[in-house]
Amino acid sequence: MKYFNKLLLFIFVLSPLTSMAQKPGYWQQEADYSMEIDMDVEKNQFTGNQTLEYTNNSPDTLTRVFYHLYFNAFQPGSQMDVRSLNIQDPDRRVQDRISKLSEKEIGYHKINELKQNGNKLKYQIEGTVLEVILDEPILPGQTSTFDMKFESQVPLQIRRSGRDSKEGIRYSMSQWYPKMAEYDQDGWHPDPYIGREFHGVWSDFDVKITIDKDYVLGGSGNVVNGNEVGFGYEDEGAKVSSKGKTKTWHFKAEKVHDFMWAADPDYVHKTLTTDFGLTLHFLYQDEIDSVKNNWEKLPEFTAKAFEVMNENFGVYPYDVFSVIQGGDGGMEYATSTLITGRRTFGSLIGVTVHELVHSWYQGVLATNESLYPWMDEGFTTFASDLVMSELFNKNGQPLAGSYRGYLYLAKSEANEPMSTHGDHYETNTAYGINSYSKGAIFLNQLKYIVGEENFWNGMKRYFNTWKFKHPTPWDFIRIMEKESGFVLDWYLHDMLFTTKVIDYAVEGVNEKNGNAEVILTRKGTAIMPVEFTVTLKDGKEEQYYVPLAVMRGAKDFNNDDVTILPDWGWTHPTYTVELDIAPQNILKIEIDRDNYMADINRNNNTFTKSNQ
């Protein structure tokens, strides 16, 4: 990309977000929200005043903008409803429930007024998308102020957000406000809300919520008037003030791309402040003793999970995180999560760990997860499985479940490329396995390719380089190339854009010049470097490594006794090598003994004398 003119460069330097860019011409938008919300808990409706300061850091002149109106998805005939009715394996939480909602159970956003810099705007609403024709274009480097008055109805809880969940939580307020869509180097992203993933603009939020005084709230960021509303001061004799029948809760969240809150009159609120300065909030119902006991144990494990993540993947940059009972399972939000709470302790800590790990990949790195859900869900699965393994001292392969899931899909007719847009998968099964399981395997195999030290250094470098910048798959793989010195485009391409599978085999052993001539074959369509172990009759083991020619390098085994063999060119289905071992002394030859490769047929990975 070319550098912009001096004026824009000056603007970029002043911007706290764009100044962190790692490549010439990098830019991203900014949309800062101030909102005042008045909730009617009898009608399950609220009115809102929103002021949005939108800064166009792009090189483009904008003549229109888009907002997401997520609550409109919860109406019979919506795209989310029709998609759920027609996909062959609908989400069991949705199924046909939207089609059966009554007028008092649906969700909606009604826009009563919208102005740009004080001038009324023309707009149109199509489902969950509001398209706005601007009164005056927003030039590069300019900021416009949008003032909106709106009214909304909270839908019956079906998918993520809503009221009166199955566990009795009154309000799970996620995807609840008119939200500016993201505009980036690929243009606008006004994706209709089908039920998958999200992409948002980095923002500061200042939100005031007026609600019945009996309700306890939690959400993204910090409650800045906690002493007034009685939040976080249970043991300090706080004076709780209210005006008549309501209280106003004041939240602030900085440098996030979403804002969530939840409310219930029966929430218990507990806090824990870690030694490293992170304040953890826990809000839940504790009427059931087993549930209460599990939630009372949760803070200690949550704090430990943050320690493990900070040490291995990069340091969490915020001072707060809230774990809140609500929603329909587990879902990540800015500095917070909504999870169902009536679980065994293992399930409770498991879902909490998974959702807090999202803070790294959805919350801070914030890839466009509609386009690349695997970079969020898969990376989160990889990291959370390792965290859980460390928390509970588990032995074995932490990602065994991911390998089983992926291999099932890889062998089926339902397989689709991992590059498929999150909303556009033919089945929920293919979306789930690709995004979670194959995404996690992508990292675990990469660790096998580049080596442990390069991989872990690369994961931290990726986080520190690209936090708050919406990285792409190519940004990630370039970090790993720089860290390892390898060329890795072949790996990204095969894993992302194809459904190629790995299948390597030991074809046989011949005698040549008194030595063992080992024949390896690539039966699958995907290529990988190959490690194999030769076990001798006396019990001794010899380790060998075959680099790929396209890697332009060989893995460093840190002085381990591994013999590095000549490169294997991807055009050659067969690889033959003469080892300085008498064939009669060989007991067994095994490819990938540690099971890093997602090999679809491990039966041919091992050769023994009985094979001959």
N, C-alpha and C positions, 0 to 999 in steps of 0.2 A: 504494500500500500504506500501511497505517497504521503508525505507530511502535509499537514494543512497549513494555511497561512499563519503569519505571526500572531494575529489576534486570537485565532482559535487555539494555538499552542499556549498562549498566555492564559486563556480560560481553562484549558486542560490542566495546566500546572496548579491552578488554584483549586480545582475540584479534588476533594478528598478521595473520590472513587477512581476517577480517570487517571489521576497522577500515578497510580500504582501499576499502570499497564506495562507489560513486558515486551511488547512489539510495537514498532512504529505505526501510528494511526489508530491504535486501539481506542475504543470509546464505549461508553454505555450510558443509558439514560438514568434519570433520577426523578422520582415522584414522591414527594413528602406529603403526608396526610395529617390533617387535623379534623377530628370527627366528634360530634356530640350526638349521643344516642339516647332516646327516651323509650324504655321498654315497658309495654303493657303486658303483665304476666297473666292477666285474665283472658285477653284476646290472642296472646302469643304473636303480637304484632309490635313493631317499633317504628318510630320516625327518626330520620337522621339528617343532620346538616354536615356536609363534607366540604372542606376546602383543600384543594390539591395543588401544590406548587410543582409544576412539571417542567423539568429542564431538558432541553434538546441538545445533548452533547454529540449528536450524530453530524455528519457532513451534509445531511439531507434537509430540505425544507419540507415541513409536515403540513399538509392541508386537511388532514383528518386524524382523529384518534379513535381508539376502541376501548371499551370497558367490558369486563366480564360481569355478568349478572347471574351468578351461580344458582341462586335459589329458584330461578325460573326452570331449572331442570326437573324440579319435583312437581310436575304437572302432567296429567294424562296426555299422551300424544307428543311429549317432548322427545328430543333425540336420545336422551338417556333411556327413557321409557321404551321407545321403539327398538333401540339397540338391544336392550335386555330381553325384550319379547322375541327377538329374531335370532340372536346368537345361539349356537347349538349347546353351549354349556354356560348358561347365565350365572352371574354371581348370586349365590344363594341368599345373600342379604337383600338383593334387589328383586330378582325374578319379575313377577307381575305386580309388585306392591304399588309402584307409582301409578299404574293404570287404575287402581282402585281408590285413590285418594279423593276425599270429599273436598268441597270448597273451603272448609275450615282446616283441612289437613294439608293442602297444597302449600308450596312455597312460592313467593313472588317478590319481585322488586318493581315498584312503580316510580318513575322519575317525574317529579312534579315541577322541577325547575333546574336548568343547567345554563350557566353563564361562563364565558371566557373573558377575563379582564373586565367584568361588569356588563358585558353584552350577551344577550340571550342567543342561544345556539339552536340550530336545527339538528335533529337526530332521528334515528330509527332503530327499533328494537327487533331483532330476529332471534327468538329463543333466548339463549344465554349470552348473546352478544349485543352490545349497544354501539352503534356506529355514529360518530359525531362529525358533522361538517363544521370546520372551524370558521369563526367569524373573521379571523386574521391568521395567516400562516405563521407557524413557529419556525423562525429562521435558525440556522445552526448557532449554538451558543446562547439562544434566548430562553427565558423562563416565562411561562404563562400560568395564570392562576385560574383554576376551574372551581366554581362554587356550585354545589349540587344540593337540592332538597329532595329527599326520597322517603318512601314508606315501604315497609316490607312485612311479609308474614313468614314466620318460621315454620318450615314444613315438619310434619311428623317425621321423626328420625328414621331414615332408611339407609342412606349411604353417607357416612362420615359426619355430616352436619344435621342439625334438627333438634326437635324437642321430644321429651318423654321417651327416652331410649328403653330398651328391654330391661335394663338394670335400674330404671327409674330415675335417671338423671334428667333434670328438667331441660337444660339448654346446653347443647354442644355447638357452639357458634364458630364454626369454621366455614370458609368460603361464604361469608355472610354479608359482605358489603360490596357496593359497586367498586370494582378494582381495575385500575388502568392496565391494559395489556402491555406486554413487552414489545419493544421495537429494537431490533439489533441489526447486525450486518446482514442477516437473512430477511429483513423486513419485519412487518407486523406479525404477531402471533395471537390472533383472536380466536383460538381454538374453541369450538363449542364444548360445553361440559358434558362429556360422555360418561365420566366416572374413573378416569385414569389419573394422569399426572399433571404437573403444573410448571409454569414458568412465569417469573415475576420480576418487577423492577425494584432495584435497591432503593429503600425508602427509610425515612424516619416517621414514626407514628406517634401522635399525641391524641389519645382517645379518652373521652369522658362518657361513661355509661351510667344513666340514671335508671334505677330498678327498685323494686320492692325491697324495703329495708331488711327483711328476713333472709334475703339471699346472700350467699357467700360466693365471691367470684375469684377466678384465677385465669391466667392467660399468658400471652406473650409479653416479654419485657418485665418491667417492674411496676408495682402499684405505688405511685408516688405520694398518695395521701393515705397510706396504710393506717396511720394513727387515727384518722378521722373515721374510717370505715371498719376498723377493728381487724385489719389483715396483718398477721405476723406479729401481733403484740399480745398473745393470749396470756402471757406470764408477766406482763408489764403494767397491768392495771390501766389499759388505755381507756380514754374517754371517747366512746363511740357517739358521733353526732349524726343526726339525720334531720331532714326537713319533712315533717309530716309522716307520710307512709313510705317515703323513698329515701335512698341514699345514692350519692353519685361517686362512682369509682373512677379514679384517674390513672390511666396507664400510659407509660412511655416505653417505646422500643426503638432502638436506633440501629441503623444499617442492617435491616432485615428486608425480606421481600414478601412478607405476609404478616397478618395479625390474626390471632385466634383468641377467643375467650370462652369460658364456660361458667355456668351459674346453677346453683342448687341450694335450697334452704337447709339441707341436711349435710352439707360438706363438713368434714373434719379437716382442719388445716394444720399441717406439721411442717417444720422447717429444719434444715441441717445446713450449717455453714462449714465447708471443708477447710482443711489446713492451707489449701492453695487459693482460698478467697472466693470460691464459688458458692452462692446461696441456692440451695435446692428447696423447692416447694412441693408438697404433696397434698392433694385435695381428693378426698374420697368419702364414701359412705361407710360407716363402720358398725351397722346394726347387726351383722352376722359375725360371730366370734372368730370363725376361721378366716374370714376376709380381713377383719381387724388385725389379727395376728400376723398375717402375711404382709399387710401394708406397713405394720410397725417395724418389720425386719427390712423392708425395702430400701430405706434411706442409706444404710451402711453399704449395701451392695451397689447402689447407684453411684455413690461417691467413688467407690473402688473402680467401677467401670470407667468413669471419667479419667481417673488416674492412668489406667491402662491405655486408653485412647490418646491422652496427652503425650504419653511416653513414646508410643509407637507410630502415631499417625499425624501428629501436629497438635498444637495447643489450642484448645477451645477458647475463642476470643471474647466471649461474653461473661458477665458476672452473675448470671441467673439462669436457672432451668426449672421448669415446672412440669411435674407428672400429675395428670389430672384424670380422674375417672370420667369417662364419657365416650361418645362416638359409638362405633360399631365393631371395634376390634383393636387395632393399633394404627395410629396415623401421626406422622411427624408434622410439626408446625414450627414457626419461628420461636426459638428458645423454649420450646414446650412440646408436649405430646398429649393426645387424648387416647386413653386405652380403656378397654373394658376391665373391670376390677374384680369380678367374682371368679377368681382363678386359683389353681394350686400355686404354691410359692414358686416352683420351677417355671411355670408358665408366666407368672407375673413378672419375675425378674427377666425372663427371656424376652418378653415383648417390650419391657422398659429399656433393656439394653439395645435391642434392635432400633427402637425409635430414637433413643438419644444418639446413637451412632449416625443416624440420618442428619444430625446437626452438622456433621462434617461435610457430607456429600450432597445433601439437599439444602441444608441451611446456610453453609458458608461457601462451598464451591459452587453450588447452585447451577449445575449444567441444565440446559433445556431438557428436562426429563420427559417431555412429550416426545421429543425426537430420540433421546438416548436414555430411556428409563433404566437400562442396565448399568449406566455410570452412577446412578444413585442406588437403586435397589440391589444390584449385584455387588458393588463395592461395599455397601452397608452390610449385606449378608456375609461377605468375606470377613470384614472386620468384627462384626458382632459375634460370629461363630468363634473367632479366635479369642475375643474377650470372655465369652462364656466358658470356653475351655480353660482359660487361666483362672477365672473366678472360682471354678469348681474342680480344678485340678484333674480335668478329664484326660484320659489317654486315647490314643488312636487318632484317626484323621478327622479333624473338626468339620471338614467339608464333605464328609461321606454322603450326607443326604443330598447335597447339591449335585454330586457326581451321579447318584442314582437317578435323580430327576432328569438331568440333562441327557443321560444315556437312553432313558425311556423315550424322550422326545426325539433324539437324533435317529433312533431306529424306527420311528413312526412316520406315517404319511402326513401328520399334522405339523411337521417341522417347518419353520419359516426363518428367514434371515433375522439376525439380531438387530439389523438396521431398520426393521419395520417400525413405523410410527406407533407409539403406544396405543393410540385409539383404534388403529386399523388392523390389528391382528385378527385373523379369521376365528380364533378361539381364545377364550380366557386361559386355557391350559398352555397354549404356545406363548402367550404374553407372560404368564407367571413364571414358567420354567426358563425362558430366555432371559427375562429381566432379572430374576433372582439367582437361579442356579447357574446358568451359563455365564452371567455377568461375574459371579464369584469365581467360577472356574477360569475365566479369562485372566483374573489376577493370579490365581494359584499356579496356572501353567506359565504365566509370565515370570513368576518367581523361579520356576524350574529353568526357564530359558536364560535369564540374565544372572541368576545366582542370588543367594540370600542377601549379601551385603548391598549389592547394587539395588536390589528390589526395595529393601526397607529404607535405604537412603533416598531412593526415588519417590517413595510414597510421601515422605516428609517434604521433599523438595516440591512435589506436585502441590501439596496443600499450601505450603508457604508462598509459592510462586503465584498460584491461581486463586487464592481465596478472595472472595468478593468480586470475581471477574467472569463467571459463566464459562468455564473452559469447555472445549470440544474434545472428541476422541483424539484428534490430531495433536492438540495441545498436550494431552496426557502422554501419548506415545513418544512425542519429541522429548519430554522430560526423561523418560526411560532410556531413550537413545543417548541423550547427553550423559546420563549417569553411567550407563553400561559401555558405551562406545560401540554398540551394535547397531546395525540397520534392522528395524523392526516393522517396516511397513507391510511386509508379507504376512506377518502374524495378525496385525490389525485387520487387514483386508479379508483374510480367510475367516476370522472369527466374526467379523461385523457384517460383511456383505454376502456371505455364502452360507450354505448348509453343508459344506464339506466336513467329512468326518475323519478321525484319526484311526488308523489300523496298521500297526507295524507287527512284523512277525520274524521269528528266527526260522529261516527256511531249512537250514541244515548245516552240517559240518563235514567237510571233506579233508582228505590228507593231501598236503602239498609240500614237497621238500622236507618231509618228516614233521611238518608243523600242521596245526589246525587251521583250515581255511573256513572262516565263518561266513555264511551267506544270510544277509538280512534283506527283507523285502518290505516295500511300502505298498500295502494292499488298499489303503484308504486314499482319499483324494486330498486330505490336508497334510501339510508337511510340518515336521518338528525335528529338532536335534534329538539324537537318540543316546541314551545311557544304557549300558547293559553290564551285567555281572556274570563272570565265569566262575563257577564253583568247581574246584578240583576234587578228586577222590580223597585226597588227604585232608579235606576240609578247608583248605586255603581258598581265599576269594581274590579275584582280580577284577578291578573296575576299569571300564572303558567308556570313552565319550566320543561321539561322532557329531561334530558341528555341521550346521547347514552352510553351504557355500554362500547363500544370500544373506546370511547374518554378518559376514565380513569380520568375523572374530570368533574366539572360543572362550567359553566360560572359565573363570578363575576358580579353582577348587581349593584355594587357600592351603596349598602344600599337602592336601590329601593325596594319597597314592592312587592317582587316576591317570591312565594312559590316554592322551589325546590323539585321536586318529585323524587321518586326512578327511577333508570336507566331503559332504554328500551333496551332489547337485540335484536340484529338485526334479530335473527332467529324467533322472535315472530311477526306475522303479526298484532296482536291485543294487545292493551294496555288498561288495566282497572284500574281506580283509584277512590277511595272513597273520596269525598270532604266534608268538614264540612259545608255543605250548604244544606238546605232543597230543594228538587227538584222543589217544587212548586214556589220557589222564583226566579228561574232562568228564565231570559228572552231570553238570547242568549249566545252561546258558539262559539268562532271564533279562528281558527288556523292561526297563522302568519298574524296578522292584518296589520302589516307594509309591507307585501309583499316582504320579503327578499328572500324567497324560490321561485325558478322557478317551481312552482307547475303547472302541466299540466291541472289540473281540479280544479279550485278554487270554483266551484259551490258546492262541497261537504265539503268545509272547514268550513262552518257555519251551526250551528244547532239552530233552534228557536222552540218555542212551536208549531208553525204551522206545523213543520215537523212531529210531532207525530200524 
